[in-house]
Structure formats: structure tokens, C-alpha cells
């Protein structure tokens, strides 16, 4: 099997990172956090020869889900036409209400109310095999009650959403947020990963676990 690779599109008013992972030489990919303009994401991937095999949500805030329905509809419309299997979106089980509630997911305040859903709600420690890649769910509540990260052990990749940033952490002043819970999640769930683990956050540039252990001022 080819090496696991990761690409990024920066989308929407909050400059949110929408990632896609795939094996070198393969056509299937997994999209993480379709932040906005789902049809544009679909068209860009299709233009480059990719077929979406799954959609992972790290949490349900507006700037990570605005593109979900359009992307899912485009992918599944093509799947229906081809007679292939429908694609699912995945989120942690504790994020169900926030995805649905336009106040809690802050989409109403942001001016574009968005109520959506995951096709499958996952649990802490669950493993998903999508497009020939294994993703381990790591529940990291704090930014939101149902926030989670996805760990790809084979590639040493952590998709961190808004839990952990380069020398920063996610804000906790929105509904269901808690700074104490967030700090515990990072220290107990993420800082036990190998130091060389590459962290791909929901905003900004990549970092790694070892760097954040040493230099993140919120986690001293």
C-alpha cells in the first residue's frame, strides 16, 4: 500500500483547515472538517481524481460544518448515479445536539444558521477503517462537549480540530466549552502520544506533540 498523505484546503471566514487524507496512488480519500463551500471541496477533489470515502468531523462549530451537507449531497448523488455505496459523516456521540442546535454551534450568531447531523456517532477509542486507512477516535472534550481528535498511528498524524493548536488551545467560551476539561483532555489523551506525532489543527499551521509539551503556554 502507498504512503499516507495529507492535503489541506483553507476555507471560509475563519480560515478553517479542511484536510483530506489518501494513500499515494489511490483514488479514495477521507475529508476532515468540510468547513464551507462543500460543492467547491467536492469539485476540487474530483478534478484531482479523488473519490470521497468518508467525512470526519472533529466537532460541530459552524466553521467546521458549513460545507458538510453540500459535500455529502454531492458525493452521495454521484454514488447513487454510479450504483456505489453511500458515504457517511462521522462525529463523536456527545456532539449530536450541538450539530443540530444553531445556537450551540454558533451558526445563528455567525449569520448562517446550520442544523446538521452525522450519519454515524462514534465512541472514544473506536477505530474507523476508511479508504484503506485506520483512524482512532480520541475523545477530547473541552472546546465542545463532543470534540474529538482522529489519530492515524501508521502515519504519525493527529487531526486535532480546535482542541490543540501550535502553542495554543481552542477557545472555551462557546456553549459546552470548559477550559479545565480541555487542558485535562490534552494532557491525558494527547500528550501520551509519541513526541514526533504531527498535529494538524483546525486553524493555523502544523505542529507536533513534543513541541507543544515544551512550548505551549496554556499547558505548562
Secondary structure, 3 states (H helix, E strand, C coil): CCCEEEEEEEECCCCEEEEEEEECCCCEEEEECCCCCHHHHHHHHHHCCCEEEEEECCCCCHHHHCCHHHHHHHHHHHHHHHCCCCCCEEEEHHHHHHHHCCCCCCCCCCCCCCCCCCCEEECCCCEEEECCEEEEEEECCCCCCCCEEEEEHHHCEEEEECCEECCEECCCCCCCCCHHHHHHHHHHHHCCCCCCCEEEECCCCCEEHHHHHHHCHHHC
